[in-house]
């Protein structure tokens, strides 16, 4: 029987981390949801810049994700900054539609003279 050898390249590890972040409910609700809401608010205000969002996500969210992944999975997760930024871009691209939907909702509420809060979502 042939054994399959998996070579864990930085790209593979970054993709695995993105999948883990999206599928771990505690991480999702504690980190990803607030990040998406923050980015949507920035778009509504007109101060959103994708390159800064990627930098912010890679230095904060991805760093926290690597630590929690290591703790939960028992496998060390270390990614160079280039691959953290790759993971941040993947995460941002994956949530783009959600962000756009929130922006539409926030703009509609703003146009109606109502404020957008987490409670009236």
N, CA, C and O atoms as a GROMACS GRO file, in nm:
protein
  484
    1UNK      N    1   0.084  -0.119   0.000
    1UNK     CA    2   0.000   0.000   0.000
    1UNK      C    3   0.088   0.124   0.000
    1UNK      O    4   0.184   0.133   0.076
    2UNK      N    5   0.055   0.218  -0.085
    2UNK     CA    6   0.132   0.341  -0.096
    2UNK      C    7   0.086   0.441   0.008
    2UNK      O    8  -0.033   0.464   0.028
    3UNK      N    9   0.183   0.500   0.074
    3UNK     CA   10   0.152   0.608   0.169
    3UNK      C   11   0.153   0.740   0.094
    3UNK      O   12   0.236   0.762   0.006
    4UNK      N   13   0.062   0.826   0.129
    4UNK     CA   14   0.056   0.958   0.067
    4UNK      C   15   0.129   1.055   0.158
    4UNK      O   16   0.102   1.064   0.277
    5UNK      N   17   0.221   1.128   0.099
    5UNK     CA   18   0.299   1.224   0.176
    5UNK      C   19   0.245   1.364   0.148
    5UNK      O   20   0.237   1.406   0.032
    6UNK      N   21   0.210   1.434   0.252
    6UNK     CA   22   0.160   1.571   0.238
    6UNK      C   23   0.274   1.666   0.273
    6UNK      O   24   0.329   1.662   0.383
    7UNK      N   25   0.308   1.749   0.179
    7UNK     CA   26   0.413   1.848   0.203
    7UNK      C   27   0.344   1.977   0.242
    7UNK      O   28   0.269   2.035   0.164
    8UNK      N   29   0.371   2.021   0.362
    8UNK     CA   30   0.305   2.141   0.414
    8UNK      C   31   0.383   2.265   0.374
    8UNK      O   32   0.471   2.312   0.446
    9UNK      N   33   0.349   2.317   0.259
    9UNK     CA   34   0.409   2.441   0.213
    9UNK      C   35   0.340   2.558   0.284
    9UNK      O   36   0.232   2.541   0.339
   10UNK      N   37   0.402   2.674   0.283
   10UNK     CA   38   0.335   2.790   0.344
   10UNK      C   39   0.198   2.818   0.282
   10UNK      O   40   0.105   2.857   0.353
   11UNK      N   41   0.184   2.797   0.151
   11UNK     CA   42   0.054   2.819   0.086
   11UNK      C   43  -0.050   2.721   0.140
   11UNK      O   44  -0.164   2.759   0.168
   12UNK      N   45  -0.011   2.594   0.154
   12UNK     CA   46  -0.102   2.493   0.209
   12UNK      C   47  -0.142   2.530   0.352
   12UNK      O   48  -0.259   2.519   0.388
   13UNK      N   49  -0.045   2.573   0.432
   13UNK     CA   50  -0.073   2.609   0.571
   13UNK      C   51  -0.164   2.732   0.579
   13UNK      O   52  -0.252   2.738   0.665
   14UNK      N   53  -0.143   2.829   0.491
   14UNK     CA   54  -0.228   2.949   0.490
   14UNK      C   55  -0.371   2.913   0.451
   14UNK      O   56  -0.466   2.962   0.511
   15UNK      N   57  -0.386   2.826   0.350
   15UNK     CA   58  -0.520   2.782   0.310
   15UNK      C   59  -0.588   2.705   0.422
   15UNK      O   60  -0.707   2.724   0.448
   16UNK      N   61  -0.512   2.618   0.489
   16UNK     CA   62  -0.567   2.540   0.600
   16UNK      C   63  -0.611   2.632   0.714
   16UNK      O   64  -0.716   2.610   0.774
   17UNK      N   65  -0.532   2.733   0.741
   17UNK     CA   66  -0.566   2.829   0.846
   17UNK      C   67  -0.695   2.904   0.811
   17UNK      O   68  -0.780   2.924   0.898
   18UNK      N   69  -0.710   2.944   0.685
   18UNK     CA   70  -0.833   3.014   0.643
   18UNK      C   71  -0.954   2.924   0.661
   18UNK      O   72  -1.058   2.969   0.711
   19UNK      N   73  -0.942   2.800   0.621
   19UNK     CA   74  -1.054   2.706   0.639
   19UNK      C   75  -1.087   2.689   0.786
   19UNK      O   76  -1.204   2.688   0.824
   20UNK      N   77  -0.985   2.676   0.868
   20UNK     CA   78  -1.007   2.660   1.012
   20UNK      C   79  -1.077   2.784   1.070
   20UNK      O   80  -1.170   2.771   1.150
   21UNK      N   81  -1.032   2.903   1.030
   21UNK     CA   82  -1.092   3.026   1.082
   21UNK      C   83  -1.240   3.036   1.047
   21UNK      O   84  -1.322   3.076   1.130
   22UNK      N   85  -1.275   3.000   0.926
   22UNK     CA   86  -1.414   3.009   0.882
   22UNK      C   87  -1.502   2.900   0.944
   22UNK      O   88  -1.623   2.919   0.957
   23UNK      N   89  -1.443   2.788   0.983
   23UNK     CA   90  -1.522   2.676   1.034
   23UNK      C   91  -1.525   2.664   1.186
   23UNK      O   92  -1.608   2.591   1.240
   24UNK      N   93  -1.437   2.734   1.254
   24UNK     CA   94  -1.438   2.731   1.400
   24UNK      C   95  -1.534   2.838   1.450
   24UNK      O   96  -1.507   2.958   1.437
   25UNK      N   97  -1.646   2.796   1.506
   25UNK     CA   98  -1.753   2.892   1.541
   25UNK      C   99  -1.707   2.994   1.645
   25UNK      O  100  -1.744   3.111   1.636
   26UNK      N  101  -1.628   2.951   1.743
   26UNK     CA  102  -1.583   3.047   1.844
   26UNK      C  103  -1.495   3.154   1.781
   26UNK      O  104  -1.510   3.273   1.810
   27UNK      N  105  -1.405   3.113   1.695
   27UNK     CA  106  -1.318   3.210   1.629
   27UNK      C  107  -1.400   3.299   1.536
   27UNK      O  108  -1.379   3.420   1.531
   28UNK      N  109  -1.492   3.239   1.463
   28UNK     CA  110  -1.573   3.314   1.368
   28UNK      C  111  -1.650   3.427   1.437
   28UNK      O  112  -1.644   3.542   1.393
   29UNK      N  113  -1.721   3.395   1.544
   29UNK     CA  114  -1.803   3.497   1.610
   29UNK      C  115  -1.722   3.594   1.694
   29UNK      O  116  -1.764   3.708   1.715
   30UNK      N  117  -1.607   3.552   1.742
   30UNK     CA  118  -1.526   3.640   1.824
   30UNK      C  119  -1.436   3.731   1.741
   30UNK      O  120  -1.408   3.844   1.783
   31UNK      N  121  -1.390   3.685   1.625
   31UNK     CA  122  -1.292   3.760   1.547
   31UNK      C  123  -1.341   3.802   1.408
   31UNK      O  124  -1.331   3.919   1.371
   32UNK      N  125  -1.393   3.707   1.332
   32UNK     CA  126  -1.426   3.736   1.193
   32UNK      C  127  -1.547   3.827   1.180
   32UNK      O  128  -1.544   3.925   1.105
   33UNK      N  129  -1.654   3.797   1.252
   33UNK     CA  130  -1.774   3.880   1.242
   33UNK      C  131  -1.746   4.026   1.278
   33UNK      O  132  -1.786   4.114   1.202
   34UNK      N  133  -1.681   4.055   1.390
   34UNK     CA  134  -1.651   4.196   1.420
   34UNK      C  135  -1.562   4.262   1.315
   34UNK      O  136  -1.576   4.381   1.286
   35UNK      N  137  -1.469   4.185   1.259
   35UNK     CA  138  -1.381   4.239   1.155
   35UNK      C  139  -1.461   4.276   1.031
   35UNK      O  140  -1.442   4.383   0.973
   36UNK      N  141  -1.550   4.186   0.989
   36UNK     CA  142  -1.634   4.212   0.872
   36UNK      C  143  -1.722   4.335   0.896
   36UNK      O  144  -1.734   4.420   0.807
   37UNK      N  145  -1.782   4.346   1.011
   37UNK     CA  146  -1.866   4.462   1.043
   37UNK      C  147  -1.785   4.592   1.042
   37UNK      O  148  -1.831   4.694   0.992
   38UNK      N  149  -1.665   4.587   1.096
   38UNK     CA  150  -1.577   4.704   1.098
   38UNK      C  151  -1.541   4.746   0.955
   38UNK      O  152  -1.544   4.865   0.923
   39UNK      N  153  -1.508   4.649   0.870
   39UNK     CA  154  -1.472   4.682   0.732
   39UNK      C  155  -1.592   4.738   0.656
   39UNK      O  156  -1.576   4.828   0.574
   40UNK      N  157  -1.711   4.686   0.682
   40UNK     CA  158  -1.832   4.738   0.617
   40UNK      C  159  -1.857   4.883   0.660
   40UNK      O  160  -1.890   4.967   0.577
   41UNK      N  161  -1.840   4.912   0.788
   41UNK     CA  162  -1.858   5.050   0.837
   41UNK      C  163  -1.757   5.144   0.771
   41UNK      O  164  -1.791   5.258   0.737
   42UNK      N  165  -1.634   5.097   0.754
   42UNK     CA  166  -1.531   5.180   0.690
   42UNK      C  167  -1.570   5.209   0.544
   42UNK      O  168  -1.547   5.319   0.495
   43UNK      N  169  -1.628   5.110   0.475
   43UNK     CA  170  -1.671   5.132   0.337
   43UNK      C  171  -1.782   5.236   0.331
   43UNK      O  172  -1.782   5.322   0.243
   44UNK      N  173  -1.876   5.227   0.424
   44UNK     CA  174  -1.987   5.324   0.427
   44UNK      C  175  -1.932   5.465   0.452
   44UNK      O  176  -1.980   5.561   0.391
   45UNK      N  177  -1.835   5.478   0.540
   45UNK     CA  178  -1.776   5.608   0.570
   45UNK      C  179  -1.685   5.658   0.458
   45UNK      O  180  -1.650   5.776   0.453
   46UNK      N  181  -1.646   5.566   0.366
   46UNK     CA  182  -1.559   5.605   0.256
   46UNK      C  183  -1.412   5.605   0.291
   46UNK      O  184  -1.332   5.666   0.220
   47UNK      N  185  -1.375   5.538   0.398
   47UNK     CA  186  -1.233   5.536   0.439
   47UNK      C  187  -1.170   5.397   0.426
   47UNK      O  188  -1.062   5.373   0.479
   48UNK      N  189  -1.238   5.306   0.356
   48UNK     CA  190  -1.189   5.170   0.338
   48UNK      C  191  -1.079   5.166   0.233
   48UNK      O  192  -1.093   5.224   0.125
   49UNK      N  193  -0.970   5.099   0.264
   49UNK     CA  194  -0.862   5.075   0.169
   49UNK      C  195  -0.822   4.928   0.181
   49UNK      O  196  -0.782   4.882   0.288
   50UNK      N  197  -0.834   4.854   0.071
   50UNK     CA  198  -0.812   4.710   0.074
   50UNK      C  199  -0.672   4.675   0.120
   50UNK      O  200  -0.655   4.581   0.198
   51UNK      N  201  -0.570   4.747   0.074
   51UNK     CA  202  -0.434   4.714   0.114
   51UNK      C  203  -0.413   4.732   0.264
   51UNK      O  204  -0.342   4.653   0.327
   52UNK      N  205  -0.475   4.834   0.322
   52UNK     CA  206  -0.465   4.853   0.467
   52UNK      C  207  -0.546   4.748   0.543
   52UNK      O  208  -0.506   4.704   0.651
   53UNK      N  209  -0.659   4.707   0.485
   53UNK     CA  210  -0.738   4.601   0.547
   53UNK      C  211  -0.659   4.470   0.552
   53UNK      O  212  -0.661   4.400   0.653
   54UNK      N  213  -0.591   4.438   0.443
   54UNK     CA  214  -0.510   4.316   0.439
   54UNK      C  215  -0.398   4.323   0.542
   54UNK      O  216  -0.370   4.226   0.612
   55UNK      N  217  -0.333   4.438   0.551
   55UNK     CA  218  -0.224   4.455   0.648
   55UNK      C  219  -0.278   4.442   0.791
   55UNK      O  220  -0.216   4.375   0.875
   56UNK      N  221  -0.392   4.505   0.818
   56UNK     CA  222  -0.453   4.500   0.951
   56UNK      C  223  -0.493   4.357   0.988
   56UNK      O  224  -0.468   4.312   1.099
   57UNK      N  225  -0.555   4.287   0.894
   57UNK     CA  226  -0.598   4.149   0.920
   57UNK      C  227  -0.477   4.058   0.939
   57UNK      O  228  -0.478   3.974   1.029
   58UNK      N  229  -0.374   4.074   0.857
   58UNK     CA  230  -0.258   3.985   0.866
   58UNK      C  231  -0.179   4.005   0.994
   58UNK      O  232  -0.119   3.911   1.046
   59UNK      N  233  -0.179   4.127   1.046
   59UNK     CA  234  -0.100   4.154   1.167
   59UNK      C  235  -0.178   4.131   1.296
   59UNK      O  236  -0.119   4.115   1.402
   60UNK      N  237  -0.310   4.130   1.288
   60UNK     CA  238  -0.390   4.108   1.407
   60UNK      C  239  -0.462   3.975   1.406
   60UNK      O  240  -0.429   3.884   1.480
   61UNK      N  241  -0.560   3.967   1.320
   61UNK     CA  242  -0.648   3.849   1.315
   61UNK      C  243  -0.570   3.721   1.282
   61UNK      O  244  -0.588   3.620   1.350
   62UNK      N  245  -0.485   3.724   1.180
   62UNK     CA  246  -0.411   3.605   1.140
   62UNK      C  247  -0.313   3.564   1.250
   62UNK      O  248  -0.295   3.446   1.276
   63UNK      N  249  -0.251   3.662   1.313
   63UNK     CA  250  -0.158   3.632   1.423
   63UNK      C  251  -0.231   3.561   1.538
   63UNK      O  252  -0.182   3.462   1.591
   64UNK      N  253  -0.348   3.612   1.574
   64UNK     CA  254  -0.429   3.549   1.679
   64UNK      C  255  -0.475   3.410   1.636
   64UNK      O  256  -0.477   3.316   1.716
   65UNK      N  257  -0.512   3.398   1.509
   65UNK     CA  258  -0.558   3.269   1.457
   65UNK      C  259  -0.448   3.164   1.464
   65UNK      O  260  -0.474   3.049   1.498
   66UNK      N  261  -0.325   3.204   1.431
   66UNK     CA  262  -0.214   3.108   1.436
   66UNK      C  263  -0.193   3.056   1.579
   66UNK      O  264  -0.169   2.938   1.599
   67UNK      N  265  -0.202   3.145   1.676
   67UNK     CA  266  -0.184   3.105   1.815
   67UNK      C  267  -0.296   3.010   1.860
   67UNK      O  268  -0.269   2.908   1.924
   68UNK      N  269  -0.420   3.044   1.827
   68UNK     CA  270  -0.533   2.959   1.867
   68UNK      C  271  -0.532   2.825   1.792
   68UNK      O  272  -0.566   2.722   1.849
   69UNK      N  273  -0.495   2.828   1.665
   69UNK     CA  274  -0.484   2.705   1.586
   69UNK      C  275  -0.382   2.612   1.649
   69UNK      O  276  -0.407   2.492   1.664
   70UNK      N  277  -0.266   2.666   1.686
   70UNK     CA  278  -0.160   2.587   1.748
   70UNK      C  279  -0.210   2.526   1.879
   70UNK      O  280  -0.186   2.408   1.907
   71UNK      N  281  -0.280   2.606   1.959
   71UNK     CA  282  -0.332   2.558   2.088
   71UNK      C  283  -0.438   2.450   2.068
   71UNK      O  284  -0.437   2.348   2.137
   72UNK      N  285  -0.530   2.472   1.976
   72UNK     CA  286  -0.642   2.380   1.956
   72UNK      C  287  -0.602   2.254   1.880
   72UNK      O  288  -0.645   2.144   1.916
   73UNK      N  289  -0.520   2.268   1.777
   73UNK     CA  290  -0.487   2.154   1.692
   73UNK      C  291  -0.360   2.081   1.736
   73UNK      O  292  -0.335   1.969   1.693
   74UNK      N  293  -0.283   2.143   1.820
   74UNK     CA  294  -0.160   2.080   1.868
   74UNK      C  295  -0.048   2.081   1.765
   74UNK      O  296   0.057   2.022   1.788
   75UNK      N  297  -0.070   2.147   1.654
   75UNK     CA  298   0.032   2.156   1.549
   75UNK      C  299   0.080   2.300   1.541
   75UNK      O  300  -0.001   2.392   1.531
   76UNK      N  301   0.212   2.320   1.545
   76UNK     CA  302   0.261   2.458   1.538
   76UNK      C  303   0.227   2.524   1.406
   76UNK      O  304   0.239   2.462   1.300
   77UNK      N  305   0.186   2.647   1.412
   77UNK     CA  306   0.149   2.722   1.291
   77UNK      C  307   0.230   2.850   1.289
   77UNK      O  308   0.203   2.943   1.365
   78UNK      N  309   0.328   2.855   1.204
   78UNK     CA  310   0.409   2.975   1.187
   78UNK      C  311   0.412   3.008   1.039
   78UNK      O  312   0.450   2.925   0.956
   79UNK      N  313   0.373   3.128   1.005
   79UNK     CA  314   0.373   3.172   0.866
   79UNK      C  315   0.452   3.302   0.854
   79UNK      O  316   0.435   3.393   0.935
   80UNK      N  317   0.537   3.311   0.753
   80UNK     CA  318   0.603   3.439   0.726
   80UNK      C  319   0.498   3.544   0.687
   80UNK      O  320   0.387   3.509   0.646
   81UNK      N  321   0.534   3.671   0.699
   81UNK     CA  322   0.439   3.779   0.673
   81UNK      C  323   0.379   3.770   0.533
   81UNK      O  324   0.260   3.798   0.515
   82UNK      N  325   0.457   3.731   0.434
   82UNK     CA  326   0.405   3.718   0.298
   82UNK      C  327   0.285   3.623   0.294
   82UNK      O  328   0.188   3.650   0.224
   83UNK      N  329   0.291   3.514   0.368
   83UNK     CA  330   0.184   3.414   0.368
   83UNK      C  331   0.071   3.453   0.462
   83UNK      O  332  -0.043   3.411   0.443
   84UNK      N  333   0.101   3.533   0.565
   84UNK     CA  334  -0.006   3.588   0.649
   84UNK      C  335  -0.092   3.683   0.565
   84UNK      O  336  -0.214   3.683   0.575
   85UNK      N  337  -0.026   3.763   0.482
   85UNK     CA  338  -0.099   3.854   0.394
   85UNK      C  339  -0.179   3.777   0.290
   85UNK      O  340  -0.290   3.818   0.254
   86UNK      N  341  -0.125   3.666   0.242
   86UNK     CA  342  -0.199   3.579   0.149
   86UNK      C  343  -0.325   3.526   0.218
   86UNK      O  344  -0.434   3.528   0.160
   87UNK      N  345  -0.311   3.479   0.343
   87UNK     CA  346  -0.427   3.428   0.418
   87UNK      C  347  -0.528   3.539   0.444
   87UNK      O  348  -0.649   3.516   0.435
   88UNK      N  349  -0.480   3.659   0.474
   88UNK     CA  350  -0.569   3.773   0.497
   88UNK      C  351  -0.647   3.806   0.370
   88UNK      O  352  -0.767   3.833   0.376
   89UNK      N  353  -0.580   3.804   0.255
   89UNK     CA  354  -0.648   3.831   0.128
   89UNK      C  355  -0.751   3.724   0.098
   89UNK      O  356  -0.862   3.755   0.054
   90UNK      N  357  -0.718   3.598   0.122
   90UNK     CA  358  -0.812   3.488   0.102
   90UNK      C  359  -0.935   3.506   0.190
   90UNK      O  360  -1.048   3.489   0.145
   91UNK      N  361  -0.913   3.540   0.315
   91UNK     CA  362  -1.022   3.560   0.410
   91UNK      C  363  -1.110   3.677   0.366
   91UNK      O  364  -1.233   3.669   0.371
   92UNK      N  365  -1.047   3.784   0.325
   92UNK     CA  366  -1.120   3.902   0.279
   92UNK      C  367  -1.201   3.870   0.154
   92UNK      O  368  -1.318   3.907   0.143
   93UNK      N  369  -1.140   3.800   0.059
   93UNK     CA  370  -1.210   3.762  -0.064
   93UNK      C  371  -1.328   3.671  -0.034
   93UNK      O  372  -1.434   3.683  -0.096
   94UNK      N  373  -1.310   3.580   0.060
   94UNK     CA  374  -1.416   3.485   0.096
   94UNK      C  375  -1.538   3.557   0.155
   94UNK      O  376  -1.651   3.513   0.138
   95UNK      N  377  -1.514   3.668   0.226
   95UNK     CA  378  -1.622   3.740   0.294
   95UNK      C  379  -1.668   3.865   0.219
   95UNK      O  380  -1.747   3.943   0.272
   96UNK      N  381  -1.620   3.885   0.097
   96UNK     CA  382  -1.651   4.005   0.019
   96UNK      C  383  -1.802   4.024  -0.001
   96UNK      O  384  -1.853   4.135   0.014
   97UNK      N  385  -1.872   3.918  -0.035
   97UNK     CA  386  -2.017   3.929  -0.059
   97UNK      C  387  -2.090   3.970   0.069
   97UNK      O  388  -2.182   4.052   0.064
   98UNK      N  389  -2.051   3.914   0.181
   98UNK     CA  390  -2.112   3.949   0.309
   98UNK      C  391  -2.088   4.097   0.340
   98UNK      O  392  -2.179   4.167   0.382
   99UNK      N  393  -1.966   4.142   0.319
   99UNK     CA  394  -1.933   4.283   0.344
   99UNK      C  395  -2.019   4.373   0.255
   99UNK      O  396  -2.074   4.472   0.301
  100UNK      N  397  -2.030   4.337   0.126
  100UNK     CA  398  -2.111   4.417   0.034
  100UNK      C  399  -2.257   4.423   0.077
  100UNK      O  400  -2.320   4.528   0.068
  101UNK      N  401  -2.312   4.311   0.123
  101UNK     CA  402  -2.450   4.309   0.170
  101UNK      C  403  -2.469   4.400   0.292
  101UNK      O  404  -2.569   4.471   0.302
  102UNK      N  405  -2.373   4.396   0.383
  102UNK     CA  406  -2.381   4.483   0.501
  102UNK      C  407  -2.372   4.630   0.462
  102UNK      O  408  -2.441   4.714   0.519
  103UNK      N  409  -2.287   4.661   0.366
  103UNK     CA  410  -2.273   4.799   0.320
  103UNK      C  411  -2.405   4.849   0.262
  103UNK      O  412  -2.447   4.961   0.292
  104UNK      N  413  -2.470   4.767   0.181
  104UNK     CA  414  -2.601   4.806   0.125
  104UNK      C  415  -2.702   4.830   0.236
  104UNK      O  416  -2.777   4.928   0.233
  105UNK      N  417  -2.704   4.740   0.334
  105UNK     CA  418  -2.797   4.754   0.446
  105UNK      C  419  -2.769   4.881   0.526
  105UNK      O  420  -2.861   4.954   0.562
  106UNK      N  421  -2.642   4.907   0.554
  106UNK     CA  422  -2.605   5.026   0.632
  106UNK      C  423  -2.638   5.154   0.557
  106UNK      O  424  -2.686   5.251   0.616
  107UNK      N  425  -2.612   5.155   0.426
  107UNK     CA  426  -2.642   5.275   0.346
  107UNK      C  427  -2.792   5.300   0.338
  107UNK      O  428  -2.836   5.416   0.342
  108UNK      N  429  -2.871   5.194   0.327
  108UNK     CA  430  -3.017   5.209   0.323
  108UNK      C  431  -3.068   5.267   0.455
  108UNK      O  432  -3.154   5.355   0.455
  109UNK      N  433  -3.015   5.218   0.567
  109UNK     CA  434  -3.055   5.270   0.697
  109UNK      C  435  -3.010   5.416   0.713
  109UNK      O  436  -3.084   5.499   0.766
  110UNK      N  437  -2.890   5.446   0.666
  110UNK     CA  438  -2.839   5.582   0.675
  110UNK      C  439  -2.927   5.677   0.592
  110UNK      O  440  -2.957   5.788   0.636
  111UNK      N  441  -2.966   5.633   0.474
  111UNK     CA  442  -3.052   5.713   0.386
  111UNK      C  443  -3.189   5.737   0.450
  111UNK      O  444  -3.250   5.843   0.431
  112UNK      N  445  -3.237   5.638   0.526
  112UNK     CA  446  -3.367   5.650   0.593
  112UNK      C  447  -3.356   5.729   0.724
  112UNK      O  448  -3.456   5.749   0.792
  113UNK      N  449  -3.236   5.773   0.758
  113UNK     CA  450  -3.216   5.852   0.878
  113UNK      C  451  -3.205   5.769   1.005
  113UNK      O  452  -3.218   5.822   1.116
  114UNK      N  453  -3.181   5.640   0.989
  114UNK     CA  454  -3.166   5.551   1.104
  114UNK      C  455  -3.020   5.513   1.121
  114UNK      O  456  -2.944   5.509   1.024
  115UNK      N  457  -2.983   5.486   1.244
  115UNK     CA  458  -2.845   5.442   1.267
  115UNK      C  459  -2.838   5.291   1.265
  115UNK      O  460  -2.934   5.221   1.298
  116UNK      N  461  -2.724   5.242   1.225
  116UNK     CA  462  -2.703   5.099   1.218
  116UNK      C  463  -2.633   5.055   1.345
  116UNK      O  464  -2.528   5.108   1.380
  117UNK      N  465  -2.692   4.957   1.414
  117UNK     CA  466  -2.628   4.902   1.533
  117UNK      C  467  -2.637   4.751   1.528
  117UNK      O  468  -2.713   4.694   1.450
  118UNK      N  469  -2.559   4.687   1.612
  118UNK     CA  470  -2.563   4.541   1.618
  118UNK      C  471  -2.701   4.492   1.664
  118UNK      O  472  -2.744   4.384   1.625
  119UNK      N  473  -2.768   4.571   1.747
  119UNK     CA  474  -2.896   4.528   1.801
  119UNK      C  475  -3.008   4.527   1.696
  119UNK      O  476  -3.099   4.444   1.705
  120UNK      N  477  -3.003   4.616   1.598
  120UNK     CA  478  -3.111   4.618   1.500
  120UNK      C  479  -3.076   4.542   1.370
  120UNK      O  480  -3.142   4.561   1.268
  121UNK      N  481  -2.975   4.458   1.376
  121UNK     CA  482  -2.938   4.377   1.259
  121UNK      C  483  -3.045   4.282   1.223
  121UNK      O  484  -3.030   4.206   1.127
   0.00000   0.00000   0.00000
